Amino acid sequence: MEQIKLETDYGFDSIYKKWNGKFLTDECYDQIISPTEDTAVYKPGASLYDSTPLVYIMCNIYDEDNDNILNCLKTIEDTSKMRANAAGPILDEDMKSRGIEEYRLRTPNSYQVKTKAGKWGLIAYANEIHSVMAGWKRGRFTGKIEESGWSKDNADKFNTIKNIQKYNEKAFEKADSKRYIAQKVFAENSILPEHRVGIVTTFSMNRYSDLGLGSGGMSCHIDSGDNEQGMTTMCHFRDGDYDGAYLTWPRYGVAINAPHNSVIIADSLELHGVTPIRGKGTRYTCVAYCDRRLATKGQLGKTEKKIGKVKDSSSLDEFF
């Protein structure tokens, strides 16, 4: 495996202030790594032997299931308005182009509109991106763990998507057996089998295109729910010719130009995003991760009882 030690650390605070929630540009990286073989990229440190991995890129992974998985990803055209941390800032000119004249910002990346009763709605929306979640999640207000609506409505596709994990696990174990085992132990000891596939709980299918058939990029964010014991895995497919769409960590000034049919195993708790895609091709990915908030067993587990103030409320209206 090729090993690359990064030398630059611009610091978390300044980079977070500059890039969090914003779309990345070519300014956010100093170097592009384009692997042609299995590659490990380490964060800056005293030596190669005491460094922490930022990302592994494992090449030529999917073999006979390549076409099945890629073809399935090509059929998923769903979008989401709920991924505020990854969908970029809310701009007034964009809102007007959508015909939305009256709104208020909840955060720089989410907004609320008025209901028919003239009150501000409780749900905050984000920009629309070509990203859809499959698998399991914990309800924000109820604490209940349930399968996503997309998974229920697309059972056949979800069964195909589930196959991603067996390849990703194999690549993860090969790349970093220590962190793979740590995530496996956490998943098996803390999360019920019916709430996960192997060592992951949740999948996020993403499509990038410069032709209006996918997202143009993904704004800078941290995947705050991901399991700290391990790393996040992602299958990566290229369809046609395109430039850009680099998975990028601005803190370290590094961008990854991943090859077709690869698995990326990354520290998603570092600020990261995807730079703009340019050309006629399409980038398809599926992120597979272990959401620690789904733990119901062991020391880190939380029951599925109602949580927070909602436990004393009979309805969401009463809670709000």
C-alpha positions in Angstrom: 0.0 0.0 0.0 1.3 3.4 -0.9 1.6 5.7 2.1 1.4 9.5 2.0 2.1 11.7 5.0 0.5 15.2 4.8 2.7 18.1 6.0 0.2 20.9 6.4 -2.4 21.6 9.1 -4.2 25.0 8.8 -5.9 24.4 12.1 -9.5 23.6 12.9 -10.9 26.9 14.1 -9.8 29.1 11.2 -10.8 26.5 8.5 -14.1 25.8 10.2 -14.9 29.5 10.3 -14.0 29.9 6.6 -15.5 26.8 5.0 -18.2 25.3 7.2 -21.5 25.1 5.4 -20.0 26.7 2.2 -19.4 25.1 -1.2 -15.7 24.4 -1.7 -13.6 25.9 -4.5 -10.1 25.1 -5.9 -8.8 27.5 -3.2 -9.4 25.0 -0.5 -6.7 22.5 -1.4 -3.0 22.6 -2.2 -2.6 19.1 -3.6 -4.6 16.5 -5.5 -4.0 12.8 -4.8 -5.0 10.6 -7.7 -4.4 7.0 -6.5 -3.8 4.1 -8.9 -3.2 1.6 -6.2 -4.3 1.1 -2.6 -3.2 4.3 -0.8 -3.2 5.5 2.8 -3.1 9.2 3.6 -2.1 10.2 7.1 -2.6 13.5 9.0 0.5 15.5 9.8 2.4 14.1 12.8 5.9 13.4 14.2 6.5 10.4 12.0 4.7 7.9 9.7 4.5 5.4 12.5 2.6 7.5 15.1 0.3 9.3 12.6 -3.5 9.1 12.4 -5.1 8.1 9.1 -7.2 10.7 7.3 -8.3 8.5 4.4 -7.6 5.2 2.7 -8.4 4.6 -1.0 -8.8 1.0 -1.8 -8.8 0.2 -5.6 -10.7 -2.3 -7.7 -13.0 -3.6 -5.0 -16.4 -4.7 -6.3 -15.7 -7.3 -8.9 -18.8 -9.2 -10.0 -21.2 -6.9 -8.2 -19.9 -3.8 -9.7 -22.5 -3.5 -12.5 -25.4 -4.5 -10.2 -24.6 -1.8 -7.6 -23.7 0.9 -10.1 -26.8 0.2 -12.1 -28.9 0.4 -9.0 -27.3 3.8 -8.0 -28.1 5.1 -11.5 -31.8 4.4 -10.9 -31.9 6.5 -7.7 -32.9 10.0 -8.7 -34.4 11.0 -5.3 -33.4 14.3 -3.7 -33.5 15.7 -0.2 -34.2 19.1 1.4 -33.1 17.9 4.8 -29.4 17.8 4.6 -28.7 21.3 5.6 -25.0 20.7 6.7 -24.2 19.4 3.2 -26.4 21.5 0.9 -24.8 24.9 1.0 -25.9 28.3 2.2 -29.4 29.7 1.6 -29.1 32.7 -0.8 -31.8 35.2 -1.4 -31.4 35.1 -5.2 -31.8 31.3 -5.2 -34.9 31.5 -3.1 -36.5 34.0 -5.4 -35.7 31.8 -8.4 -37.7 29.1 -6.7 -40.6 31.4 -6.2 -40.2 31.6 -2.4 -40.5 35.2 -1.4 -41.2 34.9 2.3 -39.0 32.8 4.5 -36.7 33.1 7.5 -33.4 31.6 8.2 -33.1 29.0 10.9 -29.4 28.7 10.2 -27.3 30.0 7.3 -28.1 26.6 5.6 -31.8 26.1 6.5 -35.0 28.1 6.3 -38.6 28.0 7.4 -41.7 29.1 5.5 -45.1 30.1 6.8 -48.0 27.7 7.2 -51.5 28.4 5.9 -52.3 29.7 9.3 -49.7 32.4 8.8 -47.3 31.0 11.4 -43.7 30.0 10.8 -43.6 26.2 10.2 -41.6 24.0 12.6 -39.7 22.1 9.8 -36.5 23.7 8.5 -35.6 23.0 4.9 -32.3 23.1 3.0 -31.3 23.4 -0.6 -32.2 20.4 -2.6 -29.4 17.9 -3.3 -29.3 14.5 -5.0 -28.8 12.6 -1.8 -31.1 10.0 -0.1 -30.8 8.1 3.1 -31.4 4.4 3.5 -31.2 2.2 6.6 -32.0 3.2 10.2 -32.3 6.5 12.1 -33.3 7.7 15.5 -36.2 10.1 15.6 -35.1 13.6 16.7 -38.0 14.1 19.0 -39.2 10.7 19.9 -35.9 8.8 20.3 -37.5 5.9 18.4 -35.3 4.0 15.9 -36.9 3.2 12.6 -36.1 2.4 9.0 -36.1 5.3 6.6 -39.1 5.9 4.4 -37.0 5.4 1.2 -35.9 2.0 2.4 -39.4 0.9 3.1 -40.7 2.2 -0.3 -37.7 0.8 -2.3 -37.1 -2.6 -0.7 -35.6 -4.2 -3.8 -33.2 -1.4 -4.3 -32.2 -1.4 -0.7 -31.5 -5.1 -0.8 -29.0 -4.3 -3.6 -27.5 -1.4 -1.7 -27.0 -3.6 1.3 -24.5 -5.6 -0.7 -22.1 -2.6 -0.7 -21.3 -3.3 3.0 -19.7 -6.7 2.5 -17.2 -5.2 0.1 -16.6 -2.1 2.2 -16.0 -4.2 5.3 -13.5 -6.3 3.5 -11.7 -3.2 2.2 -11.9 -1.6 5.7 -10.3 -4.6 7.4 -7.6 -4.8 4.8 -6.8 -1.1 5.1 -6.9 -0.7 8.9 -7.7 -3.9 10.9 -7.4 -2.1 14.2 -10.1 0.5 13.5 -12.2 -2.0 11.7 -12.3 -4.3 14.7 -13.0 -1.3 17.0 -16.1 -0.4 14.9 -17.2 -4.1 14.7 -17.0 -4.5 18.5 -19.0 -1.2 19.0 -21.6 -2.2 16.5 -22.1 -5.8 17.8 -22.1 -4.7 21.5 -24.1 -1.6 21.2 -26.6 -1.8 18.2 -29.3 -4.4 17.7 -28.8 -6.6 14.7 -32.1 -5.4 13.2 -30.8 -1.9 13.1 -27.7 -2.5 11.1 -26.1 -4.3 8.2 -22.8 -5.8 9.4 -21.0 -2.9 11.1 -23.0 0.0 9.6 -26.5 1.3 10.3 -27.1 3.8 7.5 -26.4 4.4 3.8 -26.4 7.7 1.9 -26.6 7.5 -1.9 -25.3 10.6 -3.7 -25.2 11.6 -7.4 -23.0 14.4 -8.8 -23.4 15.9 -12.2 -22.7 19.2 -14.0 -25.7 18.8 -16.3 -28.6 19.3 -13.8 -29.0 15.5 -13.2 -27.3 15.6 -9.9 -25.7 17.8 -7.3 -22.9 20.1 -8.5 -20.9 19.5 -5.3 -21.4 19.1 -1.5 -20.7 21.9 1.0 -18.2 21.6 3.8 -19.5 19.7 6.8 -18.8 17.3 9.6 -20.8 14.0 9.9 -21.4 14.5 13.6 -23.3 11.3 14.2 -20.6 8.9 12.9 -19.0 6.4 15.2 -15.8 7.7 16.7 -14.4 4.1 17.2 -14.0 3.5 13.4 -14.2 5.3 10.1 -16.8 5.9 7.4 -16.7 3.9 4.2 -17.9 5.0 0.7 -18.1 3.2 -2.6 -17.1 5.4 -5.5 -18.0 5.0 -9.2 -17.2 7.2 -12.2 -19.5 7.1 -15.2 -18.2 9.1 -18.2 -15.6 11.8 -18.2 -15.5 14.6 -15.7 -13.1 16.7 -13.7 -13.4 17.9 -10.1 -15.8 16.3 -7.7 -12.8 15.8 -5.3 -13.4 14.6 -1.8 -11.6 17.4 0.0 -10.3 18.2 3.6 -9.5 22.0 3.6 -7.9 21.8 7.0 -5.1 19.7 5.5 -5.2 21.2 2.0 -5.8 17.9 0.3 -8.2 16.7 -2.3 -8.8 13.1 -3.4 -9.4 12.2 -7.0 -10.6 8.7 -6.4 -10.6 6.1 -9.2 -13.6 4.1 -10.5 -14.7 1.1 -8.5 -12.9 2.1 -5.3 -13.8 2.2 -1.7 -12.9 5.3 0.3 -12.5 4.8 4.1 -12.3 8.2 5.8 -12.4 10.2 9.0 -15.7 11.9 8.5 -15.4 13.8 11.8 -13.0 16.1 10.0 -14.5 19.0 8.0 -14.9 17.8 4.4 -16.8 18.3 1.2 -16.9 17.7 -2.5 -15.6 20.3 -5.0 -17.6 21.2 -8.1 -17.9 18.6 -10.8 -17.2 19.7 -14.4 -17.9 17.8 -17.6 -20.5 15.3 -19.0 -19.8 12.4 -16.6 -21.5 11.5 -13.3 -20.0 10.6 -10.0 -22.0 8.0 -8.0 -21.2 7.2 -4.3 -22.8 5.5 -1.4 -21.6 6.4 2.1 -22.0 3.6 4.6 -21.6 4.5 8.2 -22.2 3.5 11.8 -24.4 6.0 13.5 -23.5 5.9 17.2 -26.9 7.5 18.1 -28.5 4.1 17.2 -26.8 2.4 20.2 -29.4 0.9 22.6 -27.1 -1.6 24.4 -24.0 -1.3 26.6 -22.5 1.7 28.3 -23.1 4.0 25.3 -26.6 2.8 24.6 -29.8 4.9 25.0 -33.3 3.4 25.1 -35.9 4.1 22.5 -38.0 6.0 25.1 -38.9 9.6 24.4 -36.0 11.9 25.0 -35.6 15.4 26.2 -38.6 17.6 26.9 -40.7 15.5 24.6 -40.9 12.7 27.2 -43.3 14.8 29.2 -45.4 15.8 26.2 -48.3 14.0 24.7 -47.7 15.4 21.2 -45.2 17.3 19.2 -47.5 20.4 19.2 -47.4 20.3 23.0 -43.6 19.9 22.9 -43.1 23.0 20.8 
